[in-house]
């Protein structure tokens, strides 16, 4: 009973006591007026709310970080203008209805132009210390490896002033302040928009829940009434009618003080000029001392003119070239090095002078009259010799030739087999340890193959160890020729060789098929060998697959060895997998691959079409989807046979057939007014797109079928864009010139570079269905879709959402600016003759 009484007193006291409101200077959203009253959009809204609810407000001035600390400690009750985040939700109490929405944007002076995140390299960016803009931008630039010079400031106004004064290149601000004051500081907005935010009145953890509910109720009532005080305050601040109170009197006193400081600086400058005259006399002595020091340094030091002629060299350069300084100065590197070395050095030097940045580079040079390649570690930087002159180049080079040769010999003895030159057991173990480490980023499955020569002991016993050693050398050479550069071949013991192959894909069946084909090639290679007495040679191979999920090195090797013993028990000259099921899977995959070779000629392949609709429910196009009906297997999943077709090259003729069918269908529709405006989207494999004749073949199809190019949409993946981007872009531009359109499929599931999105001729972004599926229940997926839509709109791209199956998903997408959709809600993939039966 006593506890309830005390609790009642506490609630009553809290209701009567004034609300302590933290106020930090952030106009036009929040600041304190000359009379100490709350000003700004959020301040005046809170003041109007307090009058309506009969609350007393008590202002407490603090900077943003200090306000957050006081709020968390309960020293203040409310803090306006706080963006919601999960981290802050754990520290403070929030009401539910946002006071208003905002987003952040970067602002800059006229030069240099910044148009994308990647342009922030080495830019000075002013950010409010501790703000959400700072944390978000820091995370994004760190993820993309962009080096940004952060300049923390106390307020947005201070940041804008820093850019206007030339102390910073850009400033991060919420768009309300930026749109309001950017022109006053001579700044303009950049295209970089990020982090849409909802603004609230954050409360201390002990703040009364009923008051938070009153805030929500008041905001909802105001927003429903277009004549409410809510819209009056927003309109007044957007019109800029309240700017006069933002320049306090004390600012003029500060400007006067700055003028006095400027006069003092001018006087100091005159004094410094007088001192320069005195110090100039000492310069000659110092130059002689510096030359002595530079000649004593065990490094090659030089200065070159902007035209790359030697202007200064130290003693070590003279000894390297075996010429006096007078014979070196005024000449270029082609007078002392061979043409290839001179060209490489000139390229590095021009890069330094054009970029104005220091570089550290390893150079491999050959002096004239020598054949030996010398290795130098060179540090090169621009050097301004005189004001107004073009910068020279200063270089410091240290020769590493002997050190690297010694290091190479030591490394080779430790990690390579003396007889065959292959990696030894030690190097193999290290490679396997890295591949089996679960924390390492891998490429799916890897394989280990142990290759053991059958009856090798007979060669040593009958023909001698010298003949046996020569046979091992021959086997090593021929096996290595059969392997790709990224595979590891090691000599594990006397007559055992181990092959490690990484990056075999995410699917076990595909990895097993790849390993099986490689093993058969190695068996064939060994069987074709003969020693000097024509003794037939064969081998047995044991194979195991692993994906790095906690499997140790010893476990992998034991599994491969067990499979090897099974191969030997079967009579040798064969291979075995550690997993019996895997062996069966390999045979099944081989059978499926054989059937796929006949599928096109037997007319087993077909195209099904799925409609794409707009926000008004009108059909605007279709996507062509490849299907395979096998006479015995029935319908074969595209996820099974398409990767197989890409691996064995069948995707090229199959992909041509798909494009031919799509073009023929477009040609038919072009003569039917009801369907003439529809587009057909076709998925193009990266293997197909990389073919040299791809552009020529597609142009031939368009000319043959008379299909309208503007109705054909080629869907490409992010992995294709990241592979040989220059070549891919040129191919896309050639097809774009014909009128063909491009869509980026499965956006968000791979690694996307915003610079590629900006430079490539894309028309559409297709949001992968994996994000749409959990859109209504997963906040992360919702945020990704929302950000993707905002990104696409800013780049001028159309957004298509895949996998829309529910009306609730459709309503959410419409509300967030996505107006094109594809999924079971509108229709399943179906043959063309049944596609428009409902029309």
HELIX and SHEET records of a PDB file:
HELIX    1   1 UNK A    2  UNK A   16  1                                  15    
HELIX    2   2 UNK A   41  UNK A   53  1                                  13    
HELIX    3   3 UNK A   64  UNK A   73  1                                  10    
HELIX    4   4 UNK A   86  UNK A   89  1                                   4    
HELIX    5   5 UNK A  117  UNK A  120  5                                   4    
HELIX    6   6 UNK A  132  UNK A  143  1                                  12    
HELIX    7   7 UNK A  156  UNK A  164  1                                   9    
HELIX    8   8 UNK A  175  UNK A  181  1                                   7    
HELIX    9   9 UNK A  182  UNK A  185  5                                   4    
HELIX   10  10 UNK A  209  UNK A  224  1                                  16    
HELIX   11  11 UNK A  229  UNK A  238  1                                  10    
HELIX   12  12 UNK A  243  UNK A  246  5                                   4    
HELIX   13  13 UNK A  249  UNK A  296  1                                  48    
HELIX   14  14 UNK A  315  UNK A  321  1                                   7    
HELIX   15  15 UNK A  325  UNK A  328  1                                   4    
HELIX   16  16 UNK A  333  UNK A  335  5                                   3    
HELIX   17  17 UNK A  339  UNK A  355  1                                  17    
HELIX   18  18 UNK A  401  UNK A  415  1                                  15    
HELIX   19  19 UNK A  425  UNK A  435  1                                  11    
HELIX   20  20 UNK A  456  UNK A  463  1                                   8    
HELIX   21  21 UNK A  465  UNK A  482  1                                  18    
HELIX   22  22 UNK A  508  UNK A  527  1                                  20    
HELIX   23  23 UNK A  553  UNK A  569  1                                  17    
HELIX   24  24 UNK A  580  UNK A  599  1                                  20    
HELIX   25  25 UNK A  638  UNK A  648  1                                  11    
HELIX   26  26 UNK A  651  UNK A  669  1                                  19    
HELIX   27  27 UNK A  686  UNK A  689  1                                   4    
HELIX   28  28 UNK A  694  UNK A  705  1                                  12    
HELIX   29  29 UNK A  709  UNK A  711  5                                   3    
HELIX   30  30 UNK A  718  UNK A  722  1                                   5    
HELIX   31  31 UNK A  725  UNK A  737  1                                  13    
HELIX   32  32 UNK A  754  UNK A  759  1                                   6    
HELIX   33  33 UNK A  769  UNK A  773  1                                   5    
HELIX   34  34 UNK A  779  UNK A  795  1                                  17    
HELIX   35  35 UNK A  807  UNK A  815  1                                   9    
HELIX   36  36 UNK A  832  UNK A  835  1                                   4    
SHEET    1   A 8 UNK A  57  UNK A  61  0                                        
SHEET    2   A 8 UNK A  19  UNK A  23  1                                        
SHEET    3   A 8 UNK A  78  UNK A  83  1                                        
SHEET    4   A 8 UNK A 188  UNK A 203 -1                                        
SHEET    5   A 8 UNK A 100  UNK A 108 -1                                        
SHEET    6   A 8 UNK A 170  UNK A 174 -1                                        
SHEET    7   A 8 UNK A 124  UNK A 128  1                                        
SHEET    8   A 8 UNK A 149  UNK A 153  1                                        
SHEET    1   B 2 UNK A  31  UNK A  32  0                                        
SHEET    2   B 2 UNK A  38  UNK A  39 -1                                        
SHEET    1   C 5 UNK A 310  UNK A 313  0                                        
SHEET    2   C 5 UNK A 300  UNK A 304 -1                                        
SHEET    3   C 5 UNK A 392  UNK A 399 -1                                        
SHEET    4   C 5 UNK A 374  UNK A 383 -1                                        
SHEET    5   C 5 UNK A 359  UNK A 365 -1                                        
SHEET    1   D 5 UNK A 488  UNK A 491  0                                        
SHEET    2   D 5 UNK A 496  UNK A 501 -1                                        
SHEET    3   D 5 UNK A 446  UNK A 453 -1                                        
SHEET    4   D 5 UNK A 539  UNK A 546 -1                                        
SHEET    5   D 5 UNK A 575  UNK A 577  1                                        
SHEET    1   E 9 UNK A 634  UNK A 636  0                                        
SHEET    2   E 9 UNK A 619  UNK A 630 -1                                        
SHEET    3   E 9 UNK A 605  UNK A 614 -1                                        
SHEET    4   E 9 UNK A 820  UNK A 821 -1                                        
SHEET    5   E 9 UNK A 798  UNK A 801  1                                        
SHEET    6   E 9 UNK A 764  UNK A 767  1                                        
SHEET    7   E 9 UNK A 741  UNK A 747  1                                        
SHEET    8   E 9 UNK A 712  UNK A 716  1                                        
SHEET    9   E 9 UNK A 679  UNK A 683  1                                        
END                                                                             
